[in-house]
Amino acid sequence: MDIHKNLVILKEFVACFTGHRPQKLPWGFNENDERCKEMKNQAKIKIEDAIKNGYHTFLCGMALGFDMICAEIVLELKKQYPHIKLIGALPCKTQSDGWKSPQKARYNKIMKQLDGIRCIYDTYIGKECMHERNRYMINNSSLVIALFNGKSGGTKQTLEYAVSQGLKVEIIKPKEEI
């Protein structure tokens, strides 16, 4: 019973991220786009607010797009808040296998700086490993910071599950126009 109690206390100060891949965003892979810069600024504010409210551990699914942007923000904020931790929640060890070189390099740079890794599967078994990774993050967090355009897909499913589990949800809506 005491072990369960401690896990609940730990979960209380854990936040996770969910959001769209670049293909679903109006700026795509162009992070120099003003809309992306604004989203990054909003994400940084929400992450820093979480830290100021006692959150010290951040779970990141390490997917392309919002996940890796948030990971980089947390790593940057560690300079100011050295007590915070970044944990990679990977759907599988082979997550980046089909990515282009620059994407893999970015992923590997972040991976080297993680404070821990939780890997769900050794290899990709289909979308189920992504869903399981998302459930793992929600089940071990009390806050989710999301980039969500309102459309159906994995981010919407993750947010619906987060709400059903009673998590606090902070949503950033990507701007469609400059």
C-alpha positions as CSV (number, residue, x, y, z in Angstrom):
1,M,0.0,0.0,0.0
2,D,2.8,2.5,0.8
3,I,4.5,1.8,-2.6
4,H,1.2,2.7,-4.4
5,K,1.0,5.9,-2.3
6,N,4.5,6.9,-3.4
7,L,3.8,6.3,-7.0
8,V,0.7,8.6,-6.8
9,I,2.9,11.3,-5.3
10,L,5.5,10.9,-8.0
11,K,2.8,11.0,-10.8
12,E,1.5,14.3,-9.3
13,F,4.7,16.1,-10.5
14,V,5.1,14.4,-13.9
15,A,4.0,16.0,-17.2
16,C,4.0,14.6,-20.7
17,F,3.7,15.8,-24.3
18,T,1.5,14.9,-27.2
19,G,1.1,16.6,-30.5
20,H,1.1,16.4,-34.3
21,R,3.8,15.3,-36.6
22,P,5.2,17.9,-39.0
23,Q,3.1,16.5,-41.8
24,K,-0.1,17.5,-40.0
25,L,1.1,21.1,-39.2
26,P,0.6,24.1,-41.5
27,W,4.4,24.8,-41.4
28,G,5.4,21.2,-42.0
29,F,9.1,20.8,-41.3
30,N,9.9,24.5,-41.6
31,E,10.6,25.5,-38.0
32,N,11.6,29.0,-39.1
33,D,8.0,29.7,-40.0
34,E,6.5,32.4,-37.7
35,R,3.7,30.1,-36.7
36,C,6.1,27.5,-35.5
37,K,8.2,30.0,-33.6
38,E,5.0,31.2,-31.9
39,M,4.1,27.6,-31.0
40,K,7.6,27.0,-29.6
41,N,7.2,30.1,-27.5
42,Q,3.8,29.0,-26.2
43,A,5.2,25.5,-25.4
44,K,8.2,27.0,-23.5
45,I,5.8,29.2,-21.4
46,K,3.6,26.2,-20.6
47,I,6.6,24.0,-19.7
48,E,8.1,26.7,-17.5
49,D,4.8,27.3,-15.8
50,A,4.6,23.6,-15.1
51,I,8.1,23.7,-13.5
52,K,7.1,26.7,-11.4
53,N,4.1,24.7,-10.3
54,G,6.2,21.8,-9.0
55,Y,6.5,19.6,-12.1
56,H,10.0,18.1,-12.2
57,T,9.8,15.2,-14.6
58,F,8.7,15.3,-18.3
59,L,7.9,12.3,-20.4
60,C,8.4,12.6,-24.1
61,G,7.4,10.2,-26.8
62,M,10.3,11.3,-29.0
63,A,8.2,11.5,-32.2
64,L,9.0,14.0,-34.9
65,G,7.4,17.4,-34.5
66,F,6.0,18.6,-31.2
67,D,7.6,15.8,-29.1
68,M,11.1,16.6,-30.1
69,I,10.5,20.4,-29.9
70,C,9.3,20.0,-26.3
71,A,12.3,17.7,-25.5
72,E,14.7,20.4,-26.7
73,I,12.8,23.1,-24.7
74,V,13.1,20.9,-21.5
75,L,16.8,20.4,-22.2
76,E,17.3,24.1,-22.6
77,L,15.3,24.9,-19.4
78,K,17.5,22.4,-17.5
79,K,20.2,25.1,-17.6
80,Q,18.0,27.3,-15.5
81,Y,16.2,24.5,-13.5
82,P,18.9,21.7,-13.1
83,H,16.5,19.6,-11.0
84,I,14.1,18.8,-13.8
85,K,14.3,15.4,-15.7
86,L,13.5,14.4,-19.2
87,I,12.5,10.8,-19.8
88,G,12.1,9.3,-23.3
89,A,9.0,7.1,-23.6
90,L,9.8,5.2,-26.8
91,P,7.2,3.0,-28.6
92,C,10.1,0.8,-29.8
93,K,13.9,0.8,-30.1
94,T,13.6,1.2,-33.9
95,Q,11.4,4.3,-33.8
96,S,13.8,6.4,-35.9
97,D,14.8,3.7,-38.4
98,G,12.8,5.1,-41.4
99,W,13.7,8.8,-40.7
100,K,15.9,11.0,-42.8
101,S,19.5,11.8,-41.7
102,P,18.8,15.2,-40.2
103,Q,15.8,13.9,-38.2
104,K,17.9,10.9,-36.9
105,A,20.7,13.3,-35.9
106,R,18.3,15.5,-34.0
107,Y,16.7,12.4,-32.3
108,N,20.1,10.9,-31.4
109,K,21.3,14.3,-30.0
110,I,18.3,14.4,-27.7
111,M,18.6,10.7,-26.8
112,K,22.1,11.2,-25.5
113,Q,20.8,13.9,-23.1
114,L,17.8,12.0,-21.6
115,D,17.8,11.3,-17.9
116,G,16.1,7.9,-18.6
117,I,14.4,5.8,-21.2
118,R,11.2,3.7,-21.1
119,C,10.9,1.6,-24.2
120,I,7.7,-0.3,-24.8
121,Y,8.8,-2.8,-27.6
122,D,12.1,-3.8,-29.2
123,T,10.8,-3.4,-32.7
124,Y,7.9,-1.7,-34.4
125,I,4.9,-4.0,-34.3
126,G,2.4,-1.5,-35.8
127,K,0.4,1.5,-34.5
128,E,-0.4,-0.4,-31.3
129,C,3.1,0.3,-29.9
130,M,2.5,4.0,-30.4
131,H,-0.9,3.8,-28.6
132,E,0.7,1.8,-25.8
133,R,3.5,4.4,-25.5
134,N,0.9,7.1,-25.2
135,R,-1.1,5.3,-22.6
136,Y,2.1,4.7,-20.6
137,M,2.8,8.5,-20.6
138,I,-0.8,9.3,-19.6
139,N,-0.9,6.7,-16.9
140,N,2.3,8.1,-15.4
141,S,1.5,11.8,-15.6
142,S,-0.9,14.3,-14.1
143,L,-0.4,17.0,-16.8
144,V,-0.3,16.8,-20.6
145,I,0.9,19.6,-22.7
146,A,-0.5,19.2,-26.3
147,L,-0.3,20.7,-29.7
148,F,-3.7,20.0,-31.1
149,N,-5.5,21.2,-34.2
150,G,-8.8,19.6,-33.3
151,K,-8.7,16.9,-35.9
152,S,-8.9,13.2,-35.4
153,G,-5.8,11.0,-35.0
154,G,-3.4,9.9,-32.4
155,T,-3.2,13.2,-30.6
156,K,-7.0,13.4,-30.3
157,Q,-7.1,9.8,-29.0
158,T,-4.3,10.5,-26.5
159,L,-6.1,13.7,-25.2
160,E,-9.4,11.9,-24.9
161,Y,-7.7,9.2,-22.8
162,A,-5.9,11.9,-20.7
163,V,-9.3,13.5,-19.9
164,S,-10.8,10.2,-19.1
165,Q,-8.0,9.6,-16.6
166,G,-8.5,13.0,-15.0
167,L,-5.3,14.7,-16.2
168,K,-4.9,18.4,-16.4
169,V,-4.7,19.3,-20.1
170,E,-2.9,22.3,-21.6
171,I,-3.6,22.8,-25.3
172,I,-1.7,24.9,-27.9
173,K,-3.6,25.3,-31.1
174,P,-1.4,25.7,-34.2
175,K,-2.1,28.8,-36.2
176,E,-3.2,28.0,-39.7
177,E,-2.3,31.4,-41.2
178,I,0.6,33.8,-40.7
